[in-house]
Amino acid sequence: MHDTPDSGSTDHETDHRLAERIATTTGEMLLELRRELDEAGTYYWDMKDEGDVAAHRFIADLLRRERPHDLVLSEEAADDRRRLTADRVWIIDPIDGTSEFAEPPRWDWAVHVALWEKGRLVAGAVAMPSIGRTFTTAPPEPLPERKNPTPVMVMSRSRNPYSAVVTANSMDCLVARLGSAGAKAMAVLMGEADIYLHDAGMSQWDVAAPAVVAETAGLHVSHLDGSPIEFNRPGLWMEGILVCRPELADQILRILADNRRR
């Protein structure tokens, strides 16, 4: 994953800017939709479904207009296998953290937009509409100084990944819990946390945008064995992901390697 010029852009708006605009405007639309659904007393499951459908259509329409020759891999659409031989594929999660979206006023949900081109991610954006922030690859977010001498690990609201528990115990981490994978990765980028670690069980759209945004900003991003993450693969499921402060990466990877040898 690298921050590169937009070799595939066909107009004056770069792929970086387009990713940022799509993520931001989708988030703004979703905030208004969420408010309307909440005021109407919409049930939790219906709010999730309506948000997912509206966001996917919104993004798909924008990409169809702005990059008509590119393919799209989205959580909310059938997998178009033409992507495997395409040069450019947008990997999107219209709402990452639909449970949190459907629980106003929770803020830990996100919109993910990433572009894969010829073997690697080249642009992306993660919008967190409830806090009014969009994190993008151009310009990358400046990495803040660490706030706490004790490492802070951010984990899932609903799961306790074994590797995360082992690492947290080994490093005496403080633990926080958030919903969206994008929200967790961006918590590290904002300096609110130092480590986000998750075992297998995620999809490409969960990881793509947070990974390219985090790595472009200078964070360590890899699988749990330290290997780089590849995207636009035939299988949609991903191995685990580690996003952390670069100065903590070697220690975390050693803990994980020692645990695998036991």
C-alpha positions in Angstrom: 0.0 0.0 0.0 1.5 3.3 -1.1 0.5 6.9 -1.6 1.0 7.4 -5.4 0.0 9.7 -8.1 -3.4 9.0 -9.7 -2.3 7.3 -12.9 -5.9 6.2 -13.6 -7.6 9.5 -13.1 -9.5 10.8 -16.1 -10.3 14.4 -15.0 -9.0 17.1 -12.7 -10.2 15.5 -9.5 -7.6 13.1 -8.2 -8.5 9.7 -6.9 -7.5 10.8 -3.4 -9.9 13.8 -3.5 -12.7 11.7 -5.0 -12.4 9.1 -2.2 -12.5 11.9 0.3 -15.5 13.5 -1.3 -17.5 10.3 -1.7 -16.8 9.3 1.9 -17.7 12.7 3.3 -20.8 13.3 1.3 -22.1 9.8 1.9 -21.6 10.4 5.6 -23.5 13.7 5.5 -26.4 12.0 3.7 -26.4 9.2 6.3 -26.4 11.7 9.2 -29.6 13.3 7.8 -31.2 9.9 7.1 -30.3 8.6 10.6 -32.0 11.7 12.1 -35.1 11.2 10.0 -35.3 7.5 10.8 -34.7 8.1 14.5 -37.4 10.8 14.7 -39.8 8.5 12.9 -39.2 5.8 15.5 -37.7 3.3 13.0 -36.8 0.0 14.4 -33.1 -1.0 14.9 -33.1 -3.6 12.1 -34.9 -1.4 9.7 -32.6 1.5 10.3 -29.6 -0.8 9.6 -31.1 -2.0 6.3 -32.2 1.4 5.1 -28.9 3.0 5.9 -26.9 0.2 4.1 -29.1 0.4 1.0 -29.1 4.2 0.8 -25.3 4.5 1.3 -24.5 1.8 -1.3 -26.7 3.4 -3.9 -25.3 6.9 -3.2 -21.7 5.7 -3.6 -22.4 3.5 -6.6 -24.1 6.4 -8.4 -21.1 8.7 -7.7 -18.6 6.1 -8.9 -20.6 5.3 -12.0 -20.6 9.0 -12.9 -17.1 9.9 -11.9 -15.2 6.7 -12.8 -17.4 4.8 -15.2 -14.7 2.3 -16.3 -13.7 1.2 -12.8 -15.2 -1.8 -11.0 -16.6 -1.8 -7.5 -16.3 -4.4 -4.7 -19.0 -3.5 -2.0 -20.4 -5.2 1.0 -23.8 -4.4 -0.2 -23.6 -5.8 -3.8 -22.9 -9.1 -5.5 -19.2 -9.8 -6.1 -18.4 -8.9 -9.7 -15.6 -11.4 -10.5 -14.5 -9.2 -13.4 -12.6 -7.3 -10.7 -10.0 -10.1 -10.6 -8.7 -9.1 -14.1 -9.4 -5.4 -13.8 -6.7 -2.7 -13.3 -8.8 -0.5 -10.9 -11.3 -1.6 -8.3 -13.0 0.6 -5.7 -13.4 -1.3 -2.4 -16.2 0.2 -0.3 -18.1 -0.4 2.9 -21.1 2.0 2.7 -21.5 1.8 6.5 -18.9 0.1 8.5 -20.6 -0.4 11.9 -24.2 -0.6 11.0 -25.1 -1.6 14.5 -23.6 1.6 15.8 -25.3 3.6 13.0 -28.6 2.2 14.2 -28.0 3.1 17.8 -28.1 7.0 17.9 -26.3 8.8 19.2 -23.3 6.4 18.9 -20.5 7.9 16.9 -18.3 4.8 16.2 -19.4 4.0 12.7 -17.7 5.0 9.4 -17.8 5.1 5.6 -15.0 3.3 3.9 -13.8 4.2 0.3 -10.5 2.7 -1.1 -9.0 2.3 -4.5 -7.0 -0.7 -5.5 -4.9 -0.3 -8.7 -2.7 -2.9 -10.4 -1.9 -4.8 -7.2 -2.0 -2.3 -4.4 -4.1 0.2 -2.6 -3.3 3.7 -3.9 -6.0 6.0 -2.4 -8.6 5.9 0.3 -10.7 7.8 2.9 -12.5 6.9 6.1 -15.3 9.3 7.1 -16.6 9.4 10.6 -19.7 11.5 10.1 -20.8 11.8 13.8 -17.5 13.5 14.7 -17.3 15.5 11.5 -13.9 14.0 10.4 -12.7 12.4 7.2 -9.3 10.8 7.2 -7.7 10.6 3.8 -4.5 9.6 2.0 -3.8 13.0 0.5 -2.8 14.8 2.6 -2.2 12.0 5.2 -3.2 12.7 8.8 -0.2 13.9 10.9 0.6 11.3 13.5 0.3 12.7 17.0 2.6 12.0 19.9 1.6 9.2 22.2 -0.7 10.4 25.0 -0.3 7.5 27.5 2.8 5.7 28.7 0.7 2.6 29.1 -0.4 1.3 25.7 -4.1 1.6 24.9 -5.6 -1.2 22.8 -9.0 -0.7 21.1 -11.1 -3.9 20.7 -14.5 -5.0 19.4 -17.6 -4.2 21.3 -18.9 -7.8 20.9 -15.9 -10.0 20.6 -12.6 -10.7 22.5 -10.2 -11.9 19.8 -7.7 -14.3 21.4 -4.6 -12.7 19.9 -5.8 -9.3 21.2 -6.3 -10.6 24.7 -2.9 -12.3 24.7 -1.2 -9.1 23.5 -3.1 -6.9 25.9 -2.2 -9.1 28.9 1.4 -9.3 27.8 1.8 -5.5 27.5 -0.5 -4.6 30.4 -2.6 -2.6 28.0 -5.6 -0.4 28.9 -8.5 -1.6 26.8 -11.2 0.4 25.1 -14.1 -0.9 23.0 -15.5 0.5 19.8 -17.7 -0.7 17.0 -16.5 0.0 13.5 -13.2 -1.3 12.3 -12.7 2.1 10.7 -13.4 3.8 14.0 -10.9 1.6 15.8 -8.1 2.2 13.3 -8.8 5.9 13.2 -8.7 6.0 17.0 -5.0 4.9 16.7 -4.5 7.5 14.0 -5.9 10.2 16.2 -3.7 9.2 19.1 -6.7 8.0 21.3 -5.4 4.5 21.2 -2.1 2.8 20.3 -3.0 -0.6 19.1 -5.9 -2.1 17.1 -5.6 -5.9 16.7 -8.2 -8.3 15.3 -8.1 -12.0 14.5 -9.6 -13.4 11.2 -13.2 -12.9 10.4 -13.2 -9.6 8.5 -13.8 -8.9 4.9 -11.8 -6.9 2.4 -14.2 -3.9 2.6 -13.8 -3.8 6.4 -10.1 -3.3 6.1 -9.1 -1.7 2.8 -9.8 2.0 3.5 -8.6 2.0 7.2 -5.4 0.1 6.1 -4.4 2.5 3.3 -5.2 5.6 5.3 -3.4 4.4 8.4 -0.3 3.2 6.6 0.0 6.4 4.6 -0.1 8.3 7.8 2.9 6.3 9.1 1.2 3.6 11.3 2.2 0.0 11.1 -0.3 -2.1 9.2 0.0 -5.9 8.6 -1.4 -9.3 9.1 -0.7 -10.8 12.6 2.4 -12.5 11.3 3.8 -9.2 10.1 3.1 -9.9 6.4 1.6 -7.3 4.1 -2.1 -7.3 3.5 -3.2 -8.0 -0.1 -6.4 -6.8 -1.6 -8.7 -7.6 -4.5 -8.0 -11.3 -3.9 -10.5 -13.9 -5.0 -11.6 -14.7 -1.4 -13.4 -11.9 0.4 -12.4 -13.0 3.9 -9.2 -11.6 5.4 -6.6 -12.8 7.8 -6.2 -10.8 11.0 -5.1 -7.2 11.0 -2.7 -5.2 13.2 -2.7 -1.4 13.1 -0.4 0.2 15.7 2.1 2.8 16.5 5.3 2.0 14.6 7.4 1.9 17.7 5.2 -0.9 19.2 5.1 -3.1 16.1 8.1 -5.3 16.8 7.1 -6.0 20.4 3.6 -6.9 19.4 4.7 -9.2 16.5 7.1 -11.0 18.9 4.3 -11.6 21.4 2.1 -13.0 18.6 4.9 -15.2 17.2 5.7 -16.6 20.6 2.1 -17.4 21.2 1.8 -19.2 17.9 4.8 -21.4 18.8 3.2 -22.6 22.1 
